[in-house]
């Protein structure tokens, strides 16, 4: 398998695990205020950055029309940003699942066009496009794992491991 095919496969495998977690999340856990970063926030955050880092550069990024300011941020804003990351209400599952499908559809085309040796395209990312893709997949899987752990601990729900996708 070529590098771009491997990267595509790992994005899709991780997105499928996140999809399972979202689908199986009980309604009472979706926006559970006991968590500093609620389930929907973690899912949205992971998808926002997946979408962002699939773009050639920050200038090429167009947030989804569902995005509201700082929705992708957790409770502590990033340096230089205004406001907290938490919104007044959660995104419904259906919107997050639509965003996930959008990201899934973006993966094939965006990865195929990447110049793996080019700079990341993001001032705060000091490595090339190839390493950015591994970084992005690790970020996506980190938060997917966080949500899977939450499901297992709180609701006894296990998410199936997906090793690769064709």
N, C-alpha and C positions, 0 to 999 in steps of 0.2 A: 504494500500500500504506500502511496506517495504521501508526503508530509501533509499536504492540504486535505487529502482524503481522511487522514488520521485526525486532524484538527476538527474537521467537519463532523466526523463520527463521534468524537468526544463531546463536542458542543451538544449534539443531538441527544446523546445518551444522558447527559446531565439535565438538559431541558426536559427529557421524558421523566426523569426522577422527580424534578420539581413539579411537573404536571401531575404526577401521581399524588404528591404531597398536598397540592392545592385541592385536587378533587376529593381527597379523603379527609381533609380538615373539617372537623365538626364545626357547625355554625358558632357555637359558644366559644370556640378557641380562635376563630378568625380575627376578632377584634378584642380579645381578652386584655383588659386594662391592667391585669397583674404583671404583664410583660412590658418592660420599658419600650421595646420594639415589638409591636404586635405582629402576628403572623403575616397579615397582608402587607405590612411595611417591609418586612424582610424579603418577601417575594417580589414586591415592586422594586425595591432597591437592587436586588440581584438582576432583575430583568432590565432595569434602566441602564446599569453599567454594561450589561451584555450588549445591549443595543448601541450604546455610546462607543464602546471599544471595537465594535465591528466596522465603524466608519473610518474612512481614510484619515480624517483629522477632526479636531474639535469644531472647526469652521463648517465642516460638512454635516455635522449632527443637527437633526431636526427632531426635537422631542415629540412624542406622540401627542395627539390632540387631547388625550385624557390627562396629561401631566399638569399638575399645578405646582407653583413655585415651592421648591425645597421638598417636594413629596419623596424624592429619592434619598434625602438625608435622614440620618437617625437623629436622636435627641440632641446631640451636640453638633452644632453647625460647623462646617469646615472653615478654616481661617479665611477671613475676607468676605464671608457670605453673610447675608442678613437673615435673621429669623431662625426659628427652630425648625427641625425637620418634620415634626409631627403635624399632620393636618387635623382639622376639626372632625373629620369623619373618614371612615375607611373606604377603600375602593371595594366594590362588590366582587365576588369571585369571578363572575362572568367577564368583567373588564380585565382582570388580571389574566384570566385564561386567554382572552383575545390578544392581550399583549404578548403572552408566551407564544401563541401561534404566530404572531407577527415576527418575533425573534427567530423562531424555528424556520420560518420562510426566508428570513434575511441571511441565515447562516450560509447556505449553499452558494448563493450568488456573491456575497461579500467575501467569503474565504477564497473562492476561486479567483477573484480579481486581485488579491493581496500581493504586493511586492514584499516578500518576506524579509528582504534585506533593508528595506526603507526604514527611516526613523519611525517611531511610534505614531507621530502625528499629534501628540499631546505633550505640552511643555513639561508636565509633571511626571511623565513616564520616560525614564532615561535609557530605554532600550529599543531594539528594532521591532518590527511588526510581528515577526515570528514569536519572539519571546512575549510580546503583548498578548498574543492569542493564548499561550499557556497560562499567563497571569490571569487573563479574563476567565478562562475555564476554571482555574483554581478558585477564583473569587465566587463564581457561580456555584461550584460544588461545595464550597465552604458554607454558604448560606443555605443551600439545599440540604446539606447534612445537619445544619442547625435546626431546620424545620422538621426534618425526619426524626431527629432526637426528641424534639418537643412533642411530636405526634406519638412517639413510642412511650415517652414518660407520662404524659398527661392522659392519653386516650388508648394506650395499648395497641396502636396501629403501626404495623411494620410496612415499610416501603421497599419494594423489590429493587435490588441492585441491578443496574443496567450497565454492562461492560462496554458495549459498543453498539452503534446503530449503522445500518447500511443506508 
